[in-house]
């Protein structure tokens, strides 16, 4: 009998613990897709990261606080929120090691930003101050509700997962990808031009989305993203 794939789920740690998004949404979405979720504390060094990844069939980069400007190689700009460098270092390191291994990855909200930074792209530290014509991307409705639509690039991996060129999503962020890394494509955007999704060409599965599909159980297209991710992780076994 084929074992279920083991999916590492990045998480808040120490002082961020009470500020992070609810982890059970991620856990249940992976379980529902047929995977075994494992919560990961931050790793400190490359050797530890490799040891952790050797136990996993895929990595889920979750939502949370802002990415520290030091890892963006920028000065801090007005509007940046709470940062937790320990977590930033760990997730950027794990992402780079996954890219080297071609290990399946899914990045959600902060996770798409980590994916972009780790691969050599750039992000807005604060959308309102750096992209003033943007929509309000920090919704005031509960997180399970649709806030705005995104347009999806036809024939992208994301398109094949959700089977649509336009979907309604939630929105709980004020940072976003501003420059796509080399080897990636943009696969989704909001009406204001903010990047809502990226994917790596030629990878087994390397996808980032700016919304929180784990919180929108009523939307079939959201679970479809997790189903595709876990299916790619099964191929690792």
C-alpha positions as a printed Julia matrix, in Angstrom:
237×3 Matrix{Float64}:
   0.0    0.0     0.0
   1.36   3.39   -1.01
   2.02   5.65    1.97
   0.58   9.13    2.12
   2.95  12.0     1.28
   4.38  13.96    4.2
   4.02  17.72    3.79
   6.05  20.15    5.88
   4.04  23.18    7.0
   6.04  26.26    8.0
   4.81  28.01   11.12
   5.22  30.94   13.43
   7.58  30.62   16.35
   8.19  32.34   19.7
   6.97  35.94   19.64
   5.01  35.52   16.42
   2.99  32.6    17.75
  -0.12  34.57   18.72
  -0.06  36.68   15.55
   0.09  33.96   12.9
  -2.86  32.9    10.8
  -4.74  29.84   12.13
  -2.7   26.8    11.24
  -5.55  24.3    11.34
  -6.84  25.59    7.98
  -3.61  24.51    6.3
  -3.53  21.21    8.16
  -7.1   20.29    7.25
  -6.66  21.27    3.59
  -3.64  18.97    3.29
  -5.41  16.16    5.09
  -8.46  16.54    2.86
  -6.19  16.28   -0.19
  -4.67  13.03    1.13
  -1.42  14.24    2.67
   0.05  14.08    6.17
   0.83  17.59    7.48
   3.83  18.14    9.78
   4.32  21.52   11.47
   7.9   22.76   11.09
   9.67  25.09   13.53
  12.36  27.31   11.97
  15.65  25.68   10.97
  18.94  27.43   11.66
  21.54  26.13    9.2
  21.7   24.48    5.78
  22.58  21.05    7.17
  19.52  21.09    9.4
  17.38  22.22    6.47
  18.6   19.33    4.33
  17.92  16.87    7.16
  14.37  18.17    7.5
  13.65  18.1     3.77
  14.93  14.52    3.5
  11.91  13.52    5.61
   9.38  15.39    3.45
   7.65  14.92    0.11
   6.64  18.58   -0.2
   6.76  21.98    1.52
   3.93  24.39    2.25
   4.98  27.99    2.88
   2.24  29.59    4.97
   0.99  33.08    5.75
   2.26  35.29    8.54
   4.17  38.5     9.23
   6.15  40.71    6.87
   9.51  39.73    5.41
  12.35  41.63    7.08
  13.91  44.35    4.89
  17.38  42.93    5.55
  16.43  39.84    3.5
  15.14  42.1     0.75
  18.48  43.94    0.69
  16.55  47.19    1.22
  16.16  49.87    3.86
  12.89  49.64    5.82
  10.13  51.74    4.25
   7.18  53.42    5.89
   4.28  51.01    6.28
   6.19  47.78    6.91
   4.67  45.65    9.64
   5.94  43.19   12.25
   8.9   41.1    11.08
  10.41  37.91   12.51
  13.91  37.4    11.03
  14.3   33.89   12.5
  11.35  32.7    10.47
  12.4   34.66    7.38
  15.86  33.08    7.37
  14.45  29.59    7.84
  11.82  29.81    5.12
  14.11  31.44    2.57
  16.74  28.76    3.23
  14.22  25.89    3.0
  12.81  27.34   -0.22
  16.23  27.59   -1.83
  17.03  24.01   -0.84
  13.67  22.84   -2.24
  14.41  24.61   -5.51
  17.74  22.77   -5.69
  15.99  19.44   -5.04
  12.97  20.18   -7.26
  10.82  19.3    -4.25
   7.15  20.28   -4.68
   6.26  23.6    -3.03
   3.12  25.64   -2.49
   3.4   29.2    -1.18
   0.37  30.98    0.27
   0.16  34.76    0.9
   3.45  35.44    2.72
   4.56  32.15    1.16
   4.41  33.48   -2.41
   6.53  36.41   -1.26
   9.09  34.1     0.4
   9.19  32.02   -2.78
   9.83  35.09   -4.91
  12.55  36.51   -2.64
  14.31  33.14   -2.25
  14.4   32.7    -6.03
  15.8   36.17   -6.69
  12.63  38.24   -7.21
  11.43  41.3    -5.31
   8.38  42.35   -3.3
   6.63  45.54   -2.24
   7.28  46.2     1.44
   3.93  48.0     1.59
   1.44  48.15   -1.27
  -0.42  51.34   -0.24
   2.74  53.44   -0.07
   4.57  51.9    -3.03
   1.62  51.21   -5.35
  -0.96  53.88   -4.44
  -3.47  53.03   -7.19
  -3.91  49.5    -5.86
  -7.15  48.08   -4.51
  -7.51  47.61   -0.77
  -5.9   44.2    -0.34
  -6.5   43.88    3.4
 -10.12  42.87    3.45
 -12.47  43.89    6.23
 -14.79  40.91    5.66
 -14.15  37.54    7.37
 -11.37  35.57    5.71
 -13.68  32.89    4.26
 -15.4   35.51    2.07
 -14.49  36.56   -1.47
 -12.99  40.08   -1.62
 -12.01  40.52   -5.28
 -11.52  38.58   -8.51
  -8.24  37.46  -10.04
  -7.58  36.76  -13.72
  -5.68  33.56  -14.42
  -3.36  32.96  -17.36
  -4.73  30.25  -19.61
  -2.63  27.08  -19.92
  -0.69  27.84  -16.74
  -0.43  25.23  -13.99
  -2.83  27.3   -11.9
  -5.34  27.37  -14.75
  -5.22  23.59  -15.09
  -5.78  23.22  -11.32
  -8.75  25.57  -10.97
 -10.17  25.11  -14.5
 -11.05  28.81  -14.84
  -9.66  32.09  -16.13
 -11.31  34.17  -13.39
 -12.0   33.25   -9.76
 -13.05  35.09   -6.62
 -10.5   35.14   -3.8
 -10.0   36.54   -0.32
  -7.25  39.08    0.35
  -5.29  39.52    3.6
  -1.99  41.18    2.7
  -0.19  44.46    2.24
   3.01  43.06    0.73
   3.11  41.48   -2.74
   5.51  40.27   -5.42
   6.78  43.21   -7.48
   9.36  41.44   -9.68
   9.03  37.82  -10.76
  12.16  35.65  -10.38
  13.96  34.31  -13.42
  12.48  30.98  -14.52
   9.01  31.88  -13.17
   5.9   33.25  -14.84
   3.05  35.32  -13.49
  -0.1   33.21  -13.63
  -2.66  35.45  -11.9
  -3.32  39.14  -11.31
  -5.87  41.43   -9.67
  -7.63  44.16  -11.68
  -5.16  46.74  -10.33
  -2.18  44.81  -11.71
  -0.97  43.36   -8.4
   0.6   39.93   -8.94
  -1.62  37.27   -7.41
   0.18  34.11   -8.54
   3.52  32.83   -9.82
   4.81  29.42  -10.87
   8.17  28.0   -11.86
   8.51  26.64  -15.36
   9.67  23.04  -15.61
   9.29  22.26  -11.9
   7.41  19.26  -10.56
   5.2   21.68   -8.64
   6.28  25.16   -7.6
   3.32  27.49   -7.2
   2.6   30.61   -5.17
  -0.76  32.32   -4.68
  -1.38  35.59   -2.88
  -4.75  34.65   -1.43
  -5.64  32.12    1.28
  -7.29  29.09   -0.38
  -7.13  27.12    2.87
  -9.68  29.51    4.41
 -12.26  29.24    1.62
 -13.62  25.72    1.99
 -16.82  26.61    0.11
 -14.85  27.41   -3.06
 -14.05  24.25   -5.03
 -11.18  25.95   -6.84
  -9.4   26.49   -3.52
  -9.27  22.83   -2.51
  -8.27  22.0    -6.08
  -4.97  23.82   -5.47
  -4.2   21.59   -2.48
  -5.31  18.48   -4.37
  -2.86  19.25   -7.18
  -0.06  20.0    -4.72
  -0.5   16.76   -2.77
  -0.79  14.77   -5.99
   2.59  16.15   -7.07
   4.01  15.16   -3.67
   2.73  11.61   -4.13
   4.94  11.39   -7.21
   7.91  12.01   -4.92
   7.3    8.74   -3.07
